[in-house]
Amino acid sequence: MQAQYVHPDDIRSQFSQAMSAMYRAEVPQYGALLELVADGNAEVLAQNAGLQALLERRGETGRLNIEYHGAIRLGTAAELSGMRRVFAVMGMQPVGYYDLSVAGVPVHATAFRPVDDAALKRNPFRIFTSLLRLELIEDAALRAEAEQILAARQIFTPGALALLDAHDLQGGLTAEQATQFVEQVLETFRWHQQATVSDAQYQHLHDAHRLIADVVSFRGPHINHLTPRTLDIDAVQAGMPLRGIVPKAVIEGPPRRACPILLRQTSFKALQETVLFTGDDGQAVPGHHTARFGEVEQRGAALTPKGRQRYDELLNAARTQVPATNTPAYMAALQQNFKDLPDDWNSMREQGLAYFRYSATPAGLAAQTTAAGSVSELLAQGLLQFDPILYEDFLPVSAAGIFQSNLGGPAGAAYATRSNRDQFAEALGQQPFDELALYASAELASLQQALSDLGLHQDAAALLQS
C-alpha cells in the first residue's frame, strides 16, 4: 500500500474506538460494564504474574483493553455484500460459517475480523454478522412483506458508498478520507428510534420471531451489542449486580478451567427502548422494542478438530442431562462432564486437542543445536517452548444462547431447513475463511520459524504429524 494511504489496521482501530464511544453514549450500562471489566482485569493481572508473563509473551497485553467484538443483523444479500466491502477497508475478512437455525434462530452468520497475527495483535476487533433467512418465515404473505420492506432501504450513506468506490479505485484511503469513512460508516450502526414499519406490521413480524422484527423494522442494522474481553468472566458475572446490571442466568460455553478454552460469554439483559412506529395517518405512534444489550467474553485456546469434537460431545451431554435454564444443576453437570477433557496444556498438546504457537527458548537460541529431534524431545531439552493460540472466533450454540436470552421467551425449536453455506457464500460474494485452517497455519508457521531460529533444517509439517 502506498505511503499516503492509511493502513487498514489504523482505520479499524479508529472505527472500533468510535463505535465503543457511540454505544457507550447510547447504552450507559455498557460504560458500567467496561469499567467492571477493566477493574477486574487489573486485579487478575496484579494477582497472577504467570498470566501477565503469558500475555506479554503472546503479545496480548496491548490489545486487552481495546479488544471488543460487536454484532449486527442484516436483512439482504446486497447488505451482506456491501458490509464485506466496508470491513475489507478495515482489514477485516469473513471467517467461519455459523448456522443458528438449528437452535431456533432464523439466521446464518460469519465473523469479520483480522486474519494475520500482526493485525490481531494491533487490534482484534470483530463483528459477528448475521443474515436473516427469509425463507424460514413460514407465512408466505409475511415473508413477501418483509422482503418488500427490506428491498426499499439503503443501510449505507451516500458518503460511505462514495468512499468505498474511492478506496477501490485508489487502493486505499487518505487520512482525511479515512476519518470521513469512519464517520459515515458509523451511521449504519447507529440506533434510530424511528421504525420504518407500522405498529401492526411490527407485531406480525414480532409474532413470527423477535429477531425478524429487529432486522426488518428499522432503517439499518444498529449494533446490538459490544463485548469487552475479561480475564475472569465468573468474577464479572458476580460483580454485575453490584453495579446495578442484571446478568443472564448462565455463562455460555465451557466451564471454568485452569486452562481456558474457546469462548465463554455472558451478557446483561436487553433494554426495553421506546420506538416510534408509523401510524396510518403518517403520525408517529409510540411503542417499545427490545434488542440491544451488553455482553462480556473470556477467551481461551483454539481447539483442533479433535478437540472441538470432544468439546461438542461434552457440551451436548451436559445440555441433554440438565436444561441450561436450571442454572446450578446445569453448571454442575457441565463441570462434571468436562473432567474428561485434560486441563493442562502439555496433555492437550500431546493429545492433539488444541493449537499452540512454538518459539525457541533463550537457552535454545544460545545452544544453536544441530541435533534434530521430535517436538516433544526439543521441548524436554528446553530448546522449544509453546503457548496456546487464542481462539478468535465464535460458537454457534453460545451465540444462539445469548440471542435467545435477550430476545426473550423460550428457546425456539430448530427450523426444518438447515444450514446453507453455499447460499450464504453467494450472498457474501466469497467463501468465508476456514478458522481451523488459520489456526493450523499459524501453528505450523510458528514451529517452522522456531526450528529455523534453532538452526535446525527440519520440516515442521512432518514434525507435527509425527
Secondary structure per residue as TSV (DSSP state, phi and psi in degrees):
chain	resnum	aa	ss	phi	psi
A	1	M	-	360.0	136.6
A	2	Q	-	-66.1	152.5
A	3	A	T	-62.3	-28.5
A	4	Q	T	-75.3	-7.5
A	5	Y	S	-100.2	143.0
A	6	V	-	-73.3	138.0
A	7	H	-	-66.5	140.4
A	8	P	H	-53.6	-35.3
A	9	D	H	-61.1	-37.8
A	10	D	H	-71.4	-37.7
A	11	I	H	-65.1	-40.2
A	12	R	H	-62.0	-41.9
A	13	S	H	-64.9	-44.3
A	14	Q	H	-57.8	-44.7
A	15	F	H	-68.2	-43.8
A	16	S	H	-64.5	-37.3
A	17	Q	H	-68.1	-40.2
A	18	A	H	-66.9	-39.0
A	19	M	H	-63.1	-44.9
A	20	S	H	-63.3	-41.7
A	21	A	H	-64.3	-42.0
A	22	M	H	-63.7	-45.3
A	23	Y	H	-69.5	-33.2
A	24	R	H	-64.1	-37.7
A	25	A	H	-70.9	-35.7
A	26	E	H	-77.7	-36.3
A	27	V	-	-127.7	88.8
A	28	P	H	-55.5	-31.5
A	29	Q	H	-63.4	-25.9
A	30	Y	H	-62.5	-38.1
A	31	G	H	-63.2	-40.7
A	32	A	H	-64.1	-36.8
A	33	L	H	-66.2	-42.0
A	34	L	H	-58.6	-42.9
A	35	E	H	-65.9	-40.7
A	36	L	H	-61.9	-44.4
A	37	V	H	-66.7	-43.7
A	38	A	H	-62.5	-43.4
A	39	D	H	-63.1	-43.4
A	40	G	H	-64.8	-42.3
A	41	N	H	-63.4	-41.6
A	42	A	H	-62.1	-39.8
A	43	E	H	-67.7	-42.9
A	44	V	H	-60.7	-46.0
A	45	L	H	-67.6	-35.3
A	46	A	H	-65.2	-29.9
A	47	Q	H	-96.5	-6.2
A	48	N	-	-136.1	86.2
A	49	A	H	-64.7	-31.4
A	50	G	H	-64.8	-41.3
A	51	L	H	-67.5	-38.9
A	52	Q	H	-59.5	-43.7
A	53	A	H	-66.0	-39.6
A	54	L	H	-62.7	-46.0
A	55	L	H	-63.2	-38.2
A	56	E	H	-65.9	-42.0
A	57	R	H	-65.0	-34.6
A	58	R	T	-86.1	-1.7
A	59	G	T	71.5	31.3
A	60	E	-	-105.1	-6.8
A	61	T	H	-65.1	-37.7
A	62	G	H	-69.5	-27.2
A	63	R	H	-92.2	-14.6
A	64	L	H	-59.4	-47.9
A	65	N	T	-85.4	-1.5
A	66	I	T	-115.3	10.8
A	67	E	-	-89.4	121.7
A	68	Y	E	-137.8	155.4
A	69	H	E	-129.6	150.8
A	70	G	E	-124.6	178.2
A	71	A	E	-145.6	138.2
A	72	I	E	-134.0	161.0
A	73	R	E	-128.2	121.6
A	74	L	E	-104.8	160.1
A	75	G	-	-108.0	-22.9
A	76	T	S	-136.9	163.2
A	77	A	H	-62.3	-38.6
A	78	A	H	-63.2	-38.1
A	79	E	H	-65.2	-40.6
A	80	L	H	-65.9	-42.9
A	81	S	H	-63.7	-40.7
A	82	G	H	-64.7	-38.8
A	83	M	H	-66.9	-33.0
A	84	R	H	-59.8	-41.3
A	85	R	H	-65.0	-41.5
A	86	V	H	-61.1	-48.7
A	87	F	H	-70.6	-27.7
A	88	A	H	-62.2	-34.6
A	89	V	H	-60.0	-30.7
A	90	M	T	-94.4	9.7
A	91	G	T	73.5	28.3
A	92	M	-	-113.5	129.0
A	93	Q	E	-115.2	153.4
A	94	P	E	-73.3	124.2
A	95	V	E	-126.1	124.5
A	96	G	E	83.7	157.9
A	97	Y	E	-127.9	127.9
A	98	Y	E	-124.0	122.7
A	99	D	E	-104.2	112.6
A	100	L	-	-98.5	-2.9
A	101	S	G	-65.2	-28.0
A	102	V	G	-67.0	-16.5
A	103	A	G	-108.1	16.4
A	104	G	T	84.1	15.5
A	105	V	-	-114.8	118.3
A	106	P	-	-79.9	56.5
A	107	V	E	-141.4	158.9
A	108	H	E	-128.5	161.8
A	109	A	E	-151.5	167.4
A	110	T	E	-138.5	173.1
A	111	A	E	-120.5	121.8
A	112	F	E	-86.1	126.4
A	113	R	E	-160.6	166.6
A	114	P	-	-66.0	154.0
A	115	V	-	-118.1	-15.7
A	116	D	S	-105.8	157.2
A	117	D	H	-59.0	-43.1
A	118	A	H	-62.7	-43.6
A	119	A	H	-68.0	-37.8
A	120	L	H	-63.8	-38.0
A	121	K	H	-68.7	-33.0
A	122	R	H	-73.3	-45.0
A	123	N	-	-169.8	109.7
A	124	P	-	-89.3	24.2
A	125	F	-	-48.6	132.4
A	126	R	E	-130.8	149.2
A	127	I	E	-128.2	114.0
A	128	F	E	-76.3	115.8
A	129	T	E	-117.5	112.1
A	130	S	E	-100.3	146.9
A	131	L	E	-117.8	123.7
A	132	L	E	-62.7	134.6
A	133	R	-	-98.5	90.6
A	134	L	G	-60.5	-28.0
A	135	E	G	-65.7	-13.8
A	136	L	G	-87.1	-4.7
A	137	I	-	-77.9	113.5
A	138	E	-	-69.9	-35.3
A	139	D	-	-74.0	110.2
A	140	A	H	-60.8	-40.2
A	141	A	H	-66.4	-41.8
A	142	L	H	-67.1	-39.0
A	143	R	H	-61.1	-44.7
A	144	A	H	-64.3	-38.5
A	145	E	H	-65.3	-42.8
A	146	A	H	-62.4	-42.3
A	147	E	H	-61.0	-41.3
A	148	Q	H	-66.1	-41.8
A	149	I	H	-64.3	-44.6
A	150	L	H	-67.7	-36.5
A	151	A	H	-65.3	-23.0
A	152	A	T	-86.0	-8.1
A	153	R	-	-103.4	154.7
A	154	Q	-	-126.5	113.8
A	155	I	-	-85.1	-10.0
A	156	F	S	-108.5	140.8
A	157	T	-	-71.3	156.8
A	158	P	H	-56.4	-37.0
A	159	G	H	-63.8	-40.5
A	160	A	H	-64.8	-42.9
A	161	L	H	-64.1	-40.3
A	162	A	H	-64.7	-39.1
A	163	L	H	-72.1	-31.9
A	164	L	H	-62.9	-43.1
A	165	D	H	-64.6	-40.5
A	166	A	H	-63.0	-41.4
A	167	H	H	-61.0	-46.0
A	168	D	H	-65.9	-35.8
A	169	L	H	-73.2	-42.8
A	170	Q	H	-84.5	-28.6
A	171	G	T	88.6	16.1
A	172	G	S	167.9	-179.3
A	173	L	-	-124.1	140.1
A	174	T	-	-71.3	171.7
A	175	A	H	-59.9	-43.5
A	176	E	H	-65.5	-43.0
A	177	Q	H	-65.6	-37.2
A	178	A	H	-63.9	-41.6
A	179	T	H	-62.6	-44.4
A	180	Q	H	-64.4	-38.9
A	181	F	H	-61.4	-45.7
A	182	V	H	-60.5	-44.5
A	183	E	H	-63.1	-42.7
A	184	Q	H	-71.7	-42.5
A	185	V	H	-70.0	-31.1
A	186	L	H	-58.3	-29.4
A	187	E	H	-63.5	-29.4
A	188	T	H	-65.0	-31.0
A	189	F	H	-97.7	-1.4
A	190	R	S	-76.8	146.8
A	191	W	-	-75.8	133.3
A	192	H	-	-122.0	122.8
A	193	Q	S	-69.3	-27.8
A	194	Q	B	-81.1	118.9
A	195	A	-	-79.0	162.6
A	196	T	S	-101.7	6.6
A	197	V	S	-127.4	166.4
A	198	S	-	-80.4	166.5
A	199	D	H	-58.6	-40.7
A	200	A	H	-66.0	-43.5
A	201	Q	H	-61.5	-44.7
A	202	Y	H	-57.9	-44.0
A	203	Q	H	-64.7	-38.6
A	204	H	H	-63.2	-43.7
A	205	L	H	-65.5	-41.7
A	206	H	H	-62.6	-40.0
A	207	D	H	-66.7	-31.2
A	208	A	H	-70.7	-44.7
A	209	H	-	-176.4	134.8
A	210	R	H	-60.0	-34.1
A	211	L	H	-67.9	-36.1
A	212	I	H	-60.1	-43.3
A	213	A	H	-61.7	-38.9
A	214	D	H	-65.4	-39.5
A	215	V	H	-74.0	-43.4
A	216	V	H	-85.8	-27.0
A	217	S	S	-85.8	-1.7
A	218	F	S	-128.7	167.0
A	219	R	S	-76.8	-11.6
A	220	G	S	-164.2	174.5
A	221	P	-	-86.7	69.2
A	222	H	-	-46.4	139.9
A	223	I	-	-60.4	125.6
A	224	N	-	-99.2	-10.7
A	225	H	E	-168.3	154.0
A	226	L	E	-122.8	145.2
A	227	T	E	-129.8	109.6
A	228	P	E	-78.0	162.5
A	229	R	B	-101.8	125.9
A	230	T	-	-107.1	156.4
A	231	L	S	-94.5	-7.4
A	232	D	-	-150.6	89.7
A	233	I	H	-71.1	-26.7
A	234	D	H	-66.1	-39.0
A	235	A	H	-67.0	-37.7
A	236	V	H	-66.5	-42.5
A	237	Q	H	-58.6	-43.0
A	238	A	H	-72.4	-29.3
A	239	G	H	-85.1	-18.4
A	240	M	T	-59.1	-48.8
A	241	P	G	-59.6	-29.6
A	242	L	G	-68.7	-16.4
A	243	R	G	-112.3	19.9
A	244	G	T	77.0	21.3
A	245	I	-	-111.8	130.9
A	246	V	-	-96.1	111.3
A	247	P	B	-82.4	161.4
A	248	K	-	-68.2	163.6
A	249	A	S	-71.4	-38.8
A	250	V	S	-121.3	136.2
A	251	I	-	-76.0	123.3
A	252	E	B	-77.7	148.2
A	253	G	S	104.1	-158.5
A	254	P	S	-72.3	167.1
A	255	P	-	-77.0	174.1
A	256	R	-	-62.9	135.1
A	257	R	-	-140.5	158.0
A	258	A	S	-65.8	-35.5
A	259	C	S	-113.2	93.7
A	260	P	-	-61.0	142.9
A	261	I	B	-129.0	151.8
A	262	L	S	51.7	-118.8
A	263	L	E	-146.9	129.7
A	264	R	E	-115.8	137.0
A	265	Q	E	-137.8	144.6
A	266	T	E	-143.0	173.9
A	267	S	E	-156.2	165.8
A	268	F	E	-98.9	157.3
A	269	K	-	-58.4	145.1
A	270	A	-	-64.2	147.2
A	271	L	-	-81.6	141.6
A	272	Q	E	-90.3	115.0
A	273	E	E	-116.6	144.9
A	274	T	E	-74.3	131.3
A	275	V	E	-127.8	160.8
A	276	L	E	-114.1	114.4
A	277	F	E	-90.1	162.4
A	278	T	E	-88.3	118.7
A	279	G	-	-81.3	167.5
A	280	D	T	-61.2	-29.0
A	281	D	T	-92.5	8.4
A	282	G	S	86.5	-6.6
A	283	Q	-	-83.9	154.3
A	284	A	E	-73.2	137.0
A	285	V	E	-117.7	117.5
A	286	P	E	-69.7	146.5
A	287	G	E	-158.6	-163.8
A	288	H	E	-134.6	152.6
A	289	H	E	-144.1	140.7
A	290	T	E	-122.9	114.9
A	291	A	-	-153.5	-39.7
A	292	R	-	-90.3	139.5
A	293	F	-	-148.5	179.8
A	294	G	E	-115.7	142.7
A	295	E	E	-132.7	154.8
A	296	V	E	-138.6	149.1
A	297	E	E	-137.2	153.8
A	298	Q	E	-126.1	126.3
A	299	R	E	-105.5	145.1
A	300	G	-	-130.6	-154.1
A	301	A	B	-75.2	145.5
A	302	A	-	-75.2	132.3
A	303	L	B	-96.1	147.1
A	304	T	-	-72.4	170.3
A	305	P	H	-53.7	-38.9
A	306	K	H	-64.8	-45.4
A	307	G	H	-66.5	-38.1
A	308	R	H	-67.1	-38.5
A	309	Q	H	-62.4	-41.7
A	310	R	H	-63.6	-43.5
A	311	Y	H	-59.0	-48.8
A	312	D	H	-61.1	-40.6
A	313	E	H	-63.7	-44.2
A	314	L	H	-68.9	-40.3
A	315	L	H	-64.6	-46.1
A	316	N	H	-62.8	-36.5
A	317	A	H	-63.0	-43.5
A	318	A	H	-65.6	-41.4
A	319	R	H	-70.0	-26.5
A	320	T	H	-75.5	-38.2
A	321	Q	H	-69.8	-41.7
A	322	V	S	-140.3	133.5
A	323	P	-	-58.7	139.7
A	324	A	T	-64.6	-16.0
A	325	T	T	-78.7	-18.0
A	326	N	S	-86.7	82.5
A	327	T	H	-54.6	-59.0
A	328	P	H	-61.7	-43.4
A	329	A	H	-67.5	-40.2
A	330	Y	H	-65.4	-46.2
A	331	M	H	-63.5	-35.6
A	332	A	H	-66.4	-42.7
A	333	A	H	-64.5	-40.1
A	334	L	H	-62.5	-47.9
A	335	Q	H	-61.4	-41.5
A	336	Q	H	-66.0	-46.8
A	337	N	H	-62.9	-38.0
A	338	F	G	-77.3	1.4
A	339	K	G	-65.5	-17.8
A	340	D	G	-79.9	-4.0
A	341	L	S	-107.5	122.0
A	342	P	-	-51.0	142.1
A	343	D	-	-118.9	37.5
A	344	D	S	-139.6	146.1
A	345	W	H	-64.4	-37.9
A	346	N	H	-66.9	-41.3
A	347	S	H	-63.4	-39.6
A	348	M	H	-65.8	-37.0
A	349	R	H	-68.5	-46.8
A	350	E	H	-63.1	-33.3
A	351	Q	T	-88.9	1.0
A	352	G	T	67.1	37.9
A	353	L	-	-98.1	-18.1
A	354	A	B	-141.9	163.0
A	355	Y	-	-94.6	143.2
A	356	F	E	-132.9	152.9
A	357	R	E	-105.3	124.4
A	358	Y	E	-98.8	149.8
A	359	S	E	-151.3	154.3
A	360	A	E	-74.7	139.9
A	361	T	-	-80.2	162.3
A	362	P	H	-55.8	-38.9
A	363	A	H	-64.6	-39.4
A	364	G	H	-65.5	-41.1
A	365	L	H	-64.7	-36.4
A	366	A	H	-71.9	-34.8
A	367	A	H	-73.4	-35.5
A	368	Q	-	44.9	55.9
A	369	T	-	-67.2	153.1
A	370	T	-	-114.2	2.5
A	371	A	-	-85.6	114.5
A	372	A	-	-72.3	155.4
A	373	G	-	-165.7	174.6
A	374	S	-	-74.2	168.5
A	375	V	H	-59.9	-44.1
A	376	S	H	-62.2	-39.7
A	377	E	H	-66.8	-41.2
A	378	L	H	-66.5	-34.9
A	379	L	H	-67.3	-44.1
A	380	A	H	-64.1	-31.7
A	381	Q	T	-80.5	-4.3
A	382	G	T	77.6	17.6
A	383	L	S	-90.2	-29.0
A	384	L	E	-117.0	154.9
A	385	Q	E	-135.8	163.5
A	386	F	E	-142.0	149.5
A	387	D	E	-133.2	146.2
A	388	P	E	-64.6	142.7
A	389	I	-	-83.3	129.8
A	390	L	B	-69.0	136.6
A	391	Y	-	-76.4	121.9
A	392	E	-	-103.7	4.2
A	393	D	S	-118.4	-155.9
A	394	F	-	-130.5	172.0
A	395	L	-	-125.2	122.3
A	396	P	H	-60.7	-40.1
A	397	V	H	-64.6	-42.0
A	398	S	H	-66.2	-42.6
A	399	A	H	-60.7	-42.8
A	400	A	H	-63.9	-38.6
A	401	G	H	-64.0	-40.7
A	402	I	H	-65.7	-45.9
A	403	F	H	-57.7	-49.5
A	404	Q	H	-64.5	-41.0
A	405	S	H	-65.1	-27.7
A	406	N	H	-99.2	-16.9
A	407	L	H	-79.0	-23.4
A	408	G	-	87.7	158.1
A	409	G	S	82.8	174.2
A	410	P	S	-71.0	158.4
A	411	A	-	-63.1	137.7
A	412	G	-	-78.1	156.2
A	413	A	-	-74.1	154.1
A	414	A	-	-62.5	141.5
A	415	Y	-	-74.3	151.2
A	416	A	S	-66.1	-37.5
A	417	T	S	-80.3	126.2
A	418	R	-	-101.1	-158.4
A	419	S	-	-59.3	147.3
A	420	N	-	-140.9	74.8
A	421	R	H	-61.5	-38.9
A	422	D	H	-63.8	-40.3
A	423	Q	H	-61.7	-42.6
A	424	F	H	-65.1	-44.9
A	425	A	H	-63.0	-37.1
A	426	E	H	-64.1	-43.3
A	427	A	H	-65.0	-40.1
A	428	L	H	-68.1	-36.6
A	429	G	T	97.7	5.9
A	430	Q	S	-169.7	164.8
A	431	Q	-	-79.4	135.1
A	432	P	-	-62.9	151.9
A	433	F	B	-63.9	147.8
A	434	D	-	-85.2	113.0
A	435	E	H	-63.2	-35.6
A	436	L	H	-66.6	-36.4
A	437	A	H	-64.9	-35.7
A	438	L	H	-65.2	-42.8
A	439	Y	H	-66.5	-43.1
A	440	A	H	-61.8	-40.3
A	441	S	H	-65.5	-40.4
A	442	A	H	-64.8	-41.7
A	443	E	H	-63.0	-46.7
A	444	L	H	-62.0	-45.6
A	445	A	H	-63.6	-38.4
A	446	S	H	-65.7	-41.0
A	447	L	H	-67.9	-41.2
A	448	Q	H	-62.2	-40.3
A	449	Q	H	-67.2	-40.0
A	450	A	H	-63.9	-41.7
A	451	L	H	-62.7	-42.1
A	452	S	H	-62.9	-41.3
A	453	D	H	-63.8	-29.8
A	454	L	T	-82.5	-6.0
A	455	G	T	81.5	18.8
A	456	L	-	-100.5	134.8
A	457	H	-	-105.3	65.4
A	458	Q	-	-113.3	155.2
A	459	D	-	-86.0	115.8
A	460	A	H	-62.9	-39.4
A	461	A	H	-61.0	-41.9
A	462	A	H	-65.8	-38.0
A	463	L	H	-66.2	-40.4
A	464	L	H	-67.7	-28.8
A	465	Q	H	-84.4	-15.8
A	466	S	-	-80.4	360.0
